[in-house]
Amino acid sequence: MAHHPWRSGIAATAVLVTLAIPVLDMRLGQADAGTDPVTTTHRRAYDLLAAGFGDGFNGPLLIAIDLGTNADPGVTQQIASAIAADPGVRGVAPRAQRRR
């Protein structure tokens, strides 16, 4: 192998490319009933909920922020207000208290 470094490099690259092929079929994001076939009952229920309650009802976005141990509680309110000011955000729920 040491006598033919190009051959070894090409073989190693071919193996790595072959092992990486499944990456082309990856689906990133949160899986929910919206990715299921439209013929299933749970997908139809998902679509009915989205139609009845509006976009985002089936997949609310959860934002977690670590402010450290001595953080100012007003910072979370400022962040919530900034998020609520975005025109694409329908509502912001109150922050949950961290349990220790």
Stockholm file with secondary structure:
# STOCKHOLM 1.0

chainA/1-100         MAHHPWRSGIAATAVLVTLAIPVLDMRLGQADAGTDPVTTTHRRAYDLLAAGFGDGFNGPLLIAIDLGTNADPGVTQQIASAIAADPGVRGVAPRAQRRR
#=GR chainA/1-100 SS CTTCHHHHHHHHHHHHHHHHGGGGGCCCSCCCGGGSCTTSHHHHHHHHHHHHHCTTSSSCCCCCCCCCTTCCHHHHHHHHHHHHTSTTCCCCCCCCCCCC
#=GC SS_cons         CTTCHHHHHHHHHHHHHHHHGGGGGCCCSCCCGGGSCTTSHHHHHHHHHHHHHCTTSSSCCCCCCCCCTTCCHHHHHHHHHHHHTSTTCCCCCCCCCCCC
//
